[in-house]
Amino acid sequence: MTAAEVLDAALDAAIGAGLLALAAARTASDPSLKAEQCLQAVPHLVLAVALASADLH
């Protein structure tokens, strides 16, 4: 695998983890639990942005 392919795979994983956290929030019945689960998605989405903006050159 090239460095770009590894970066792409890591980006996909980070986005997937963030989306899974948001999907869990969607099914929560308590509003404060929904908010907590949405906040759990934030680190994954921040990582995805960092990976997407990484310059390998």
ZAGUDREN-323584 format. One record per residue (C-alpha): residue number from 1; x, y, z. Coordinates in steps of 0.2 Angstrom, whole numbers, plus 5000, padded with zeros to 4 digits. Layout:
NUM/X/Y/Z
...
END
This chain:
1/5000/5000/5000
2/5006/5018/4996
3/5005/5031/5009
4/4990/5039/5000
5/4981/5023/5001
6/4984/5021/5020
7/4978/5039/5022
8/4963/5036/5012
9/4959/5020/5023
10/4961/5029/5039
11/4950/5043/5033
12/4937/5031/5028
13/4938/5023/5046
14/4937/5040/5054
15/4922/5045/5044
16/4913/5028/5047
17/4916/5029/5066
18/4909/5046/5067
19/4894/5041/5057
20/4891/5026/5068
21/4891/5037/5083
22/4878/5049/5075
23/4868/5034/5070
24/4867/5029/5088
25/4862/5046/5093
26/4848/5045/5081
27/4840/5031/5090
28/4842/5038/5108
29/4826/5043/5116
30/4833/5055/5129
31/4838/5072/5123
32/4853/5073/5134
33/4859/5056/5129
34/4857/5061/5110
35/4868/5076/5113
36/4881/5066/5122
37/4882/5053/5108
38/4883/5067/5095
39/4898/5074/5105
40/4906/5057/5104
41/4906/5059/5085
42/4916/5075/5086
43/4934/5068/5088
44/4931/5055/5074
45/4925/5069/5062
46/4940/5081/5068
47/4952/5067/5064
48/4943/5064/5047
49/4946/5083/5043
50/4964/5082/5048
51/4967/5066/5038
52/4958/5074/5023
53/4969/5089/5023
54/4985/5081/5026
55/4998/5084/5012
56/5009/5070/5008
57/5021/5080/4997
END
